[in-house]
Structures are given as structure tokens and as C-alpha cells.
Amino acid sequence: MKYEVRVSGKTHIVEFERHGDGWRARLDGQPGAADLAEIAPNIFSVLLLGRSYQVYLTPSPGGQVQLQTCGFEFAAEVVDPRSWRGRGQGTAEAEGRQQIAAPMPGKVVRVLVQAGNTVEAGQGLLVVEAMKMQNEIRSPKSGTVERVLVTEGQAVNAGEALCVVA
């Protein structure tokens, strides 16, 4: 599978090939071995060139996704319309009840919604400060905030549930 992917404004060619139980990947023609597993909804464990990463994916309107890993956040978009946008209604909006988890350990500095609020896909739900950076956690889907499980000032661990959108 070959994809044209734009990450933070720069376009890359990403190729994946099934290899045994894992995948072989090429980024802009450079080979590498990758092992990928979804460990929770929109949370992936990636083993790349012998290093392990947790990647948190937040779908946004328009087919873009926010990727968070190692304290960095990237905006990504698959440019090839046959490989991404052709799979649904043109967006990567999540379906069903979604539990939103903290992408990394930190402190909740702002809660932007309350239980019962209607939200759109990509709308900010809360802000978590980690490594002196504030990260807005966005809704992966349009729906209603079912529960907010944290309060401002609360410390959270990576993967800890923050709120639920149904």
C-alpha cells in the first residue's frame, strides 16, 4: 500500500508491505521495519527501528488527524483520496461511544465542556498540560458529552479516561 501523507505541512510518501506478523515500511524511499498494534481506541503502539512509541490519534473534520507522541503533536492528512476519503464520508470521524483518554501524563488545566453539552468532531473538550506544553484534547466525533471524569487542576496518567462522548 502506498500513501501520500502530509504531516505538519510537509508531504511524504509512505509505503507499507505485510511481512510475516508485522509490516515493512518505507518513508520517502528509506526502508524500516515497523510493528503496529492498536492497544485502545485511537491509541497505537508502534515499534519502529527497534524503538517503541505510543501514538495517540484524534480524528478531525476534513480527513485530518492529530497525532501525539513523545510530547509532540502533529497534524496529518492522507492526500490520496482513494486510500482514505473513499472509505467513508470524507472524514475520519469516530463512530459509537468514545472514551477520550489522556495522551500523556500531565495536569488538566481547563475543562471546556460539561456533561450534556453537544460537541462537533474536532471541538476542544479539555486542555492537558504536559512537559510545559498545553495540549487541547478534541472530540473524535460529533455527539453529546456523556460524562466528564476529571476536574481542573487534576493530575492524570497516560491512557487515563478524561471524558466520554456518545
C-alpha positions in Angstrom: 0.0 0.0 0.0 1.4 3.4 -1.0 0.1 6.6 0.6 0.9 10.3 0.1 0.8 11.8 3.6 1.1 15.4 4.6 2.5 15.9 8.2 2.7 19.4 9.6 2.7 20.8 6.0 5.4 18.5 4.5 4.4 15.8 2.1 5.9 12.3 2.4 5.5 9.0 0.5 4.7 6.2 2.9 4.7 2.6 1.7 3.6 -0.5 3.8 4.1 -4.1 2.9 3.0 -7.1 5.0 5.9 -9.1 6.3 5.2 -12.1 8.5 3.3 -10.9 11.6 4.3 -7.3 11.1 4.8 -4.7 8.4 7.7 -3.3 6.5 7.6 0.4 5.9 9.3 2.8 3.6 9.3 6.5 4.3 10.3 8.6 1.3 12.1 5.5 -0.1 14.0 4.7 3.1 13.3 1.2 4.5 12.4 0.4 8.0 10.7 -2.4 10.0 7.6 -1.4 11.8 5.2 -3.3 14.1 1.9 -1.6 14.9 -0.9 -2.6 17.3 -4.0 -0.7 18.3 -3.9 -1.0 22.1 -7.1 1.0 22.8 -9.4 3.0 20.5 -7.2 5.6 18.7 -4.1 4.6 20.7 -1.4 2.7 18.9 1.8 1.0 20.0 4.5 1.4 17.3 7.8 -0.4 17.2 10.0 1.3 14.6 13.6 0.6 14.0 13.9 -1.0 17.5 12.3 1.9 19.4 8.8 1.8 20.9 6.4 4.7 20.7 2.8 5.2 21.8 0.9 7.3 19.2 -2.4 8.9 20.1 -4.7 9.7 17.1 -7.5 12.2 17.2 -9.6 12.4 14.1 -10.5 15.9 12.9 -13.1 17.1 10.3 -11.9 17.1 6.7 -10.0 13.9 6.9 -7.1 15.2 9.0 -5.9 13.6 12.2 -3.9 14.9 15.1 -1.0 12.6 16.2 0.6 12.9 19.6 3.7 11.0 20.6 6.7 11.7 22.8 5.3 15.1 23.8 4.9 16.3 20.2 1.7 16.9 18.3 1.5 16.6 14.5 -1.3 17.3 12.1 -1.5 14.6 9.4 -3.6 14.1 6.3 -3.6 11.3 3.8 -3.6 13.1 0.4 -4.5 10.1 -1.8 -8.3 10.2 -1.9 -8.6 6.6 -2.9 -6.9 5.3 0.2 -8.6 7.5 2.9 -11.5 9.6 1.9 -13.0 6.9 -0.2 -13.6 4.8 2.9 -16.4 6.9 4.4 -18.0 10.2 4.2 -14.7 12.0 3.6 -13.7 12.3 7.3 -12.0 10.2 9.9 -14.8 10.8 12.4 -15.1 8.1 15.0 -18.3 6.1 15.4 -20.1 4.9 18.5 -19.5 5.8 22.2 -15.9 7.2 22.6 -13.9 7.3 25.8 -11.3 10.1 25.5 -8.0 9.2 27.2 -5.1 11.4 28.2 -2.4 11.1 25.5 0.4 11.5 28.1 0.8 12.2 31.8 0.0 15.8 32.8 -2.3 18.1 34.6 -5.8 19.2 33.4 -5.6 23.0 33.2 -9.1 23.7 31.6 -12.3 21.8 31.1 -14.1 23.2 28.1 -17.3 21.2 28.2 -19.8 19.8 30.7 -21.9 16.6 30.7 -24.9 17.1 28.4 -23.1 19.5 26.0 -23.4 18.9 22.3 -20.0 18.8 20.5 -18.8 18.6 16.9 -15.9 16.4 15.7 -12.7 18.2 16.4 -14.1 20.5 19.0 -11.9 21.1 22.1 -13.0 19.2 25.2 -10.3 20.0 27.7 -6.7 21.1 27.9 -3.9 19.0 29.4 -0.5 20.5 30.3 2.4 18.1 29.8 6.1 18.9 29.7 5.3 22.6 29.9 3.1 22.4 26.7 -0.7 22.8 26.7 -2.5 20.2 24.5 -6.1 20.7 23.6 -7.9 17.3 23.6 -10.5 17.3 20.9 -13.6 15.3 20.3 -13.2 12.4 17.9 -16.8 12.6 16.8 -19.9 14.8 16.8 -22.3 13.9 19.7 -23.1 14.6 23.3 -20.7 14.7 26.2 -21.9 11.8 28.4 -19.5 12.3 31.3 -16.5 14.4 32.3 -14.3 12.3 34.5 -11.7 14.9 35.6 -11.6 18.4 37.1 -9.3 21.4 36.5 -6.0 21.0 38.4 -6.2 17.2 38.5 -3.1 15.2 37.6 -3.7 12.4 35.0 -1.7 9.5 33.8 -1.3 8.5 30.1 -4.3 6.5 29.0 -6.5 7.6 31.9 -10.1 8.3 30.9 -10.9 12.0 30.7 -14.4 12.1 29.3 -17.0 10.1 27.3 -18.7 11.3 24.1 -21.7 9.4 22.8 
